[in-house]
Amino acid sequence: MPSAPGLVVRPITGPDEVDLFNTLPYLLNDEITGDLDAGRRRPEWLWVALRGDRVTARAAWWSRPGDARPSTMDIFDAPDPGDGRELLRAALPAVSGDAVPPHYIRFLPPDWKGDERARRETESCLALLGETGARLFVERLRWEWRPGTPLRAPSGRLEFRPPRDAGELIDLMELVLDGTLDAYSRDDLTRMTPREAAEQQFEEELARYAGPRDWWRIATRPGDGDPVGFVVPAHNGYHAIIAYLGVVPAHRGHGYIDDVLAAGTRVLADQDAPRIRAATDVTNTPMAAAFARAGYETFQHRLDLTWSS
């Protein structure tokens, strides 16, 4: 697919060109082959800009296994900004068709704003994506807990059990959306009811994670069994994760989030998980503080960009 003199923009031909695609360094490179094997990526979703045999820009999209369309654009590198612009011009419509492109995410070191090279490369890529209509949606903190980190001892203030059924968890998910500080949840609530948002998140995200549902925990008060909150420990195909947690509005302000997070972490620690990961919005300071108190450390930041319809 020629775009400019001496430039070829095209998807890779197959797994045999993964090494070519990985010419440019990025932390997801080691996952590309496994993702292709697992059906999380397709060759037609991995694009390169080439001058001869030199990769001057690239982009990639990701989905859950078996999905017909990608849900995330998670790689875009453009050492040559002009070639990156041409790559986006060709690849975005080819991958997304007439639909709004899926969101773009970029993983960065925690100090990326103070790292001149990382900041320069990131700002260049964001500017190119901005030319196509993408806008920064949220910056997120990525957290990691490692074995050997002290676990908060059970306080006895709450009891924990698996959900009785999906409906019970969805009911609590609906409740915790009241006053949510999560950017994606707040955006959902501009377009749908809290119930619809909870059902959609359950069906499109939580229900599709690996890991048994008996890992999931409902937190209740001893005695009356009143639900206080919940936590969803899971596995995303790469790592053990805390997928979702929350405390219902009626029980906020008592520090229960620490007990709830500790219970979820303990479930995964008991499975000998080599690491446990989670993510929060930078602006969600109460949740970020809870992860920090639980011994999680920030190992990356993530920038999310979205396109408007």
Buried (B, 14 or more C-beta within 10 A) or exposed (E): BEBEEEBBBBBBEEBEBBEBBBBBEBEEBEBBBEBBEEEBBBBBBBBBBBBEEEBBBBBBBBBBEEEEEBBBBBBBBBBBBBBBBBBBBBBBEBBBEEEEBBBBBBBBBBEBEEBEEBBEBBEBBBBBBEEBEBEEBBBBBBBBBBEEBEBBEEEEBBBBEBBEEBEBBBBBBBBBBEEBBBBBBBEBBEEEEBEEBBBEBBEEBBEBBEBEBEBBBBBBBEEEEEBBBBBBBBBBBEBBBBBBBBBBEEBBEEEBBBBBBBBBBBBBBEBEBEEBBBBBBBBBEEBBEBBBBBBBEBBBBBBBBBBEE
